Amino acid sequence: MISQIKDLADKTFSEVIKHRRHLHQHPELSFQEVKTGKYIATTLKKYGIKHETGWADNGVVAYIKGEKASRKVIALRADIDALPIEEANEVSYKSKNKGIMHACGHDVHTSSLLGVAKILNKLKKNFGGTIKLIFQPAEERHPGGASILIKEGVLKNPKPVSIIGQHVHPPLEAGKVGLKPGIYMASADEIHVSIKGRGGHGALPQDCIDPVVITSHIITALQQIVSRFSNPAMPSVLTFGRINSTGGSTNVIPNEVRLMGTFRTMDEKWRKEAHKKMKKMAEQMARAMGGACDFNILVGYPVLFNDPNLTQRVKENAISFLGKRNVVDLPIRMTAEDFSYYSQAMPGCFYRLGTGNKKKGITSPVHTNTFDVDESSLNLSIGLMTWLALQELEV
């Protein structure tokens, strides 16, 4: 079966590259993936694969039912949205949509799953059960397309027993994959803070309540919550990436300062405690200094947990497909992924696909304007995910 899958992957590879380059040239932002969804649906129709459109507006869910007797269902997931980044690469498939780029590899994920769909459809006589393919919109934007699809019932009718997803990983050379059982990626919450004072002349601070000074104390104090209250064995990160004042200048104390940031952790219990501590400290500190503080937390993606048993099976099956030296263990990551919603609802495994190539100069991280992939990784991607899906149906 491995030889057969690899042969089909070789035959499908050039078509998958065309899919990837088309998607890369026509990226769409979260909740705006209209043409992307239509392209996926058109391709599935051409392959003769049953599918449904309209999931979270632009998502597509396909079904491939094996011809052998089995009622087991598993799911495979790919995200389809892009990022608000202007591409700097000078390649034939450079983004044609100004200010928008597939800088996180979702074009690779989507084209790979289309390739997997084609191969699985050719192998229907060889397996039993159903494989549900989820082409999910809006991974990059709160509240995450996965949470919406789950509310719409994507994990029901039929209900999968497990779900598998992959993500490009530039630090890992093409030809390799990486896994981490258990807690793998952090939760991600957005923090929006408004600190209000009383503005005035910069030379007369005694007549004002300076929200800039209050803000500086709040930022320092909040960092101490992370460093002094969290469990060092379960990392947490608090980062403020934007500070704006309303009407301030070199000699003008503003009335208001606004903060935007992110809080991430590997511990769901501590996450809830930290929310309360941060809000209480910021509001009390502002009040003690004569000002006021509105502290708002948009609760985002939960911790991504890779089911240990499923992940071990995926690792063993990846070794049988790729060889032991091409399957590596990964450390935890403080980045976040809305695949975590699926993994909180059922056994899930989210693994990394190596896409880097130092000799070709393909080393840029995700979310940068020079990000690209070694496209040879797509051949491995479609073959491996097909193999993993078929093996999981046999469990």
N, C-alpha and C positions, 0 to 999 in steps of 0.2 A: 504493500500500500504506500509506503514512503516513496518508493521509486516512481510509482504511478503519479503521486501528488507532485513530486518534483518535476516530472515530465510535463504535467499539465501547467505547473507554475511557469516553466520555461516558455511554453506556448502562449501563455496569457500575459507574460511580462511586458511585451511591447505595447499591448493594449492598455495595461495599467499605467504605463508611463504616459501615454496619451491622455488618459483620464487625469492623472496628477497634474500635467502641464496645463491642461484646459482649466482645471479648478484653480491652479496657482495664478493664472492670468486673469481670472474673473472672481476674485475674493469678495465676500460680503460679510458685513459686520453681524454681530449677534442680534437675533430677532429680525434680521433683514435678508435672510438667506433664500430669497424667493427663487432666483435663477438656479442656485445650487440645488435646491430641493427638486426642481423640475428636471435638472440634468440627471440626478440620481434616479428619479422615477422613470425617465425616458430610457436610461441604460438598463434598468431592471426589466422594463417591458420588452426591450430588445432581446434580453436573455431569456424571456419567458418565465420570469419569476414573479409569483404572487406578491403584491405589496399594497400598502395603504399610505396615503399622503395626508397632510394636514395635522400631523402630530406637533403640538405647540406651534401651529401654523405652517412651519416650513420643514418639519421633520418627516422622515419616511421610515416605515417599518416593513421589512420583508420576511417571508416565511419560506423555508425550504424543507419539505417533508420527505424523509427517506421512504423507500418502498418496502423495507423490511418491517416486521411487526414490532412496534415499540411506541409507548405513549410519552416517553421522556422528552423534555424540552430544555434546551440550553439557549443562552443569548450571547451574541457578540455585539459589541458597541463601537461606533466611530463617531467623533464629533465633526461638525461641518463648518463652523464659523471661523472668521479671520479677525485680525487686529487692526486698530487705527494707527498704522505705521506706514510711512512712505518708503517703498523698497529702494535700496541703493544698488542691488545687484544688477549687472549688465549682462543678462542672459536672454536667450530667445523667448523664454516663457515668463519674462518679467511681468509683474502685475500691471494691468491696464486700467485699474481703478485707482485714481489718485488718492493718496493718503490711506490706502487699505492694502494689507499684505497678509498672506498666509505665513506669518512669522513664528507660528507655534506648531507647524507640521500637520494641521488638520486636513490639508489637501492630501497628505500621505495617508493619513488614517482612513479618509473617505475612499480614495482610489484603491487602497489595499482591500477594504471590505467589499468593494465592487468586484475585485478580482477573486476574492474568496467566494463570493456568491456564485460567480460563474463556474468555478471549479467544483464547488459542492453540488451545484445543479447537474453537473455532468456525472457525479458520483452517487446519485440518488439510489441506484440499485444496490449500492454497497453498504448502506447503513439504514438503521431504523430510528425513529424519533423525528423531532422537529428542531430546526435551528432558526431562531428568531434573530434577524439582523436589524439593529437599531442605529439609524443614521440620525444622530441627535443634534439639534441646533443649540446655539447660545451657551456653550460651555464657558465662554470668557466673561460673561456678564451676570451679575447678581440679578435674580436669585439662582441662576443656573438652569439650563434647559432640562437637565436630568430630573430636578425636583418637579418641574412642570409635567414632564412625561409620566413620571410615577403617579402623580395626582390624576392624570388622564387615563391611567390603567395600563401602561406599557408593560408592566410586570404581571399582567393577568391575561387570561383568555387567548392563548394558553399561558400558563404560569411556568416560567423557567425555574429549574432547580439551582442554577448557577449562572454567572455572567463573567465574561472575559473581555478585557480591553487592552489596548496597547498605546504607547506614546513614544514619539521619536525622542532620541537621546544623543545629542551631538558629542558629548564626552566619550561615548562608547563607539568604537570603530564599527563600521558597517560589516555585517557578517556575524555579529554577536548580539545577544539579548541579555538583559539583567532582571533579577527579581529580588523581592524582599518580602518574606512572610510577616504576618502580623501588622502592627502599626507601621505605615510607610510614609504617608504624606500628612501635612498639618491641616488643621481647620483654618478657615480664613474669614475674618469679620472686618467690615468697614467701620471706621470710627469717624464721626463728623461732630466737631466741637465748635461752639460759638462762645467766645469770652467777651463779655460786654463791660465797658467801663464808662468814663466820661471824658471825652476828648477836649483838647485845648492847645494852647501854645506850648511848644517844646521847652521853652525857657521858663515856664511857670508850672512845673509838675505838681506843686502844692495845691493848685486850683483844679487838678484833674484826678481821675482814677485811671491809671495807665494800664490798659488791657495787654499791652506788649510785655510789660514786666510780669503781670499776673500769668500770662501764657508761658513765659520762660520758666517760672517756678512750677507750673503744672506739668510741663513736659518732663522736667527733671524728676519730679515726684512720681510720675507715672512709670518712668523707667525703673525707679527703685521698687515699685510693686512687682515688676517682672523679675528683677534680680534678687529680691529679698523674700518673696512669698512663694514663688513657684518651686516645684521639685526639680533640682538640677538634672535628675535622670530623665526628665520629660521636658525637652526644650520648649521655650516660649520666645516669641519675638514680637516687639512692639516698635513700629516704625511710623513716624509722621513724615509724609512725603510732600506736604504742601502747607504753607502758612501764608495767609492773605490778611491784610488789614483793610478796613473800610475808611478811606479818606486820609490815611496817614502820609507823612512826608518827612523830610529831614528836620523840620522844625514844627511839625504838627503831630500831636498825640491823637491817635484815632479813637473813635467810639467803640470799635469792635475789631476783634481778631478772630479769624476762622482757621481751624485746623482740619486736615484730612489725613487719615492714616490707616494702618492695618494692624490687627492683632492676630497672631497665629500661635497655636499650641498643639501638642500631641496628646493632651489630657482633657477629655470632655468635662470631667468633674471640675477641674481647676479652671477651665474656660468659663464656666458659669460663675464661679466665685470671683474670678478676675474682673468680669464685667461689672459686678456689684462694687468691688473695691475701687476700680478706676473711676466709675461714675461718682461715687461718694466722695473720693478724695478731691477730684477736680471741682466739684460743686462747692464743697466746704472750703477749699483753699481760695477759690474766687470770692466767696462770700466774706471770708476773714479779711481779705484785702480790699473790701469795699465794692467789689464788682459782682457779676453774676455769670453763670455758666450753664449753657444748654449742652448736655453730653448725650449724644445719640449713637447707638450701636446698631448697625444693620447686620444681623446674624447671618453669616454666609455658610459656606460649605463645611460639613463636619470632617472629622478625622477620617482619612482613607485607611481602611483596615483590609488587608489581604488575608482571606481565610487560609489558615495554615495548611489544612489538608488539601484544599484545591490548589494552592500555590505549590505545594510539594509535588502534586501530580503534574502540574504544568511544567515544573522544573525537570522532572524525570522524562516527560515526553519531549521537552525541548532538547534535552541531551540526546535522546534517541534519534532525533531529527537532525540536529546540528553537530553533535559531538560535544564531549564534556568541556573542552577548552573554550568553546564558544558560548557557554552559558555561565554568567558570573553573578555573584551575590552583590547586592547594592546596599548602601547605607540609607537611613531615613533622609527625607527631604522636607524643608520648611515651605516649599511651594505647595499649592493646593490644587485640587481637581474635583469637579463635580461628579466624577465617577464614584466618589465617596458615598453619594446618596444611594447608589445601587448596592454598594458593598455593605451599607448599613442595613439594607432590606433583605439581603440574601447573600450566600457565599459568593464572593467575587475575587477575581485576580486581575490586577492591573500591572502589566510588565512593561519593560522598556526595550525599544527597538534601536539598536545601534545604527546611527546614520552619519557618523563622522568619518573623515578621511584626511589625515594630516598631510599626506603626500599631494593630494589635490587641493589643499588649502581650505577644505570644508571643515571649519572648526568653530564658526560663530555660534554663540548660544541662542536659544529660543528667545523670542521677544526682542530681537535686535533687527536692524534694517538690512543686515548682510546675511541673515540666516538662510541656509540652504541645506540640502541633504545629498549624500551620495545615493543616486537613484538605484544603484545595484541592490540596496537594502530592501527595495520593494519586492524583488523576487523572493528573497528570504521571508519577507513579511507575509505574502499571500500563501506561500507553501506551509509555513509554520502554523499560522492561524487555522488553516484548513485541517491540518493534522491534529492540533489541539482540540478543535471542535469535535472531530470524529472520535478521538480517544475519550473525550469527556462523555459522549453519548454511550460509550461501552461500560462506564463505571456502574 
